[in-house]
């Protein structure tokens, strides 16, 4: 059973391809915790993502403390308010906005600032999202949380989380059991693909 409906089918039927094509961002989670084995499996899949020159320029942090997740979400809201970006500031003014959608787990992937670090960190999270989908676990790829580390609380928060010196948070993924079917599909644009046969 899949947590999201099959919307896209490839010319070749394959469960990995199906997971890649039909994973959707989950924005409504149950409060129950994921097991250690589920999280370890998802993180392991992230660690085996493509990485330039096998450098692994990342630091992976798994958080399951609800109070801490709420504090990071509130620091994110503060950073969004301080951003000066009108669209972002509007999100921050919504009293119901929680950048992690109250998911019971969050993985923050930080990069060491090297040339390929951001791309490699994104690869880690993409692998985690697909692995979560394959395990019927919801995921939401998230960049908003970076405003927390750009806020006036940023340095204190980074130290509190134990993110090593020289590393900067790049991307995160909220994880948890979906609170109902995961829906939503944005049609992809075929004209954005060119073929040189």
PyMOL commands that set and color helices and strands:
alter all, ss='L'
color gray80, all
select helices_A, chain A and resi 15-22+36-47+52-54+66-82+86-93+117-134+146-150+154-161+190-192
alter helices_A, ss='H'
color red, helices_A
select strands_A, chain A and resi 58-63+105-111+138-142+168-176
alter strands_A, ss='S'
color yellow, strands_A
deselect
rebuild
show_as cartoon
